[in-house]
């Protein structure tokens, strides 16, 4: 999956540890500074892609949609946690 993303064949949803070398070496970049965190196991997942896709409209649209959805989900969660 990560090799496919490195070859511009798509995006990958992966654990940070698995993509760490590719991210540090610049072969992959995070789609956005968001993570899907598994509190139970302490694992976070990141959506990564090559730098060549950084300005591609579909990737930008996906990034914006994900940030919006996570933002809405966080608002609902926060509201529910504040409710008695």
Residue pairs with C-beta under 8 A, 6 or more apart in sequence:
1 12
1 14
2 12
2 14
2 18
2 19
2 22
2 28
2 48
4 10
4 12
5 11
5 12
5 28
5 48
5 49
5 50
6 22
6 27
6 28
6 50
7 50
8 50
8 52
8 53
10 49
11 31
11 47
11 48
11 49
11 53
11 59
11 62
12 19
12 28
12 47
12 48
12 49
13 36
13 45
13 46
13 47
14 45
14 46
14 48
15 43
15 44
15 45
15 46
16 23
16 35
16 44
16 45
16 46
17 43
19 28
19 46
19 48
22 28
22 48
23 29
23 30
23 48
26 51
27 50
28 48
28 49
28 50
29 48
29 49
29 50
29 51
29 54
30 46
30 47
30 48
31 46
31 47
31 48
31 49
31 59
31 62
31 63
31 66
32 47
32 63
32 66
32 67
34 47
34 66
34 67
34 70
35 44
35 45
35 46
36 44
36 45
37 43
37 44
37 45
38 44
38 45
47 62
47 66
49 59
53 59
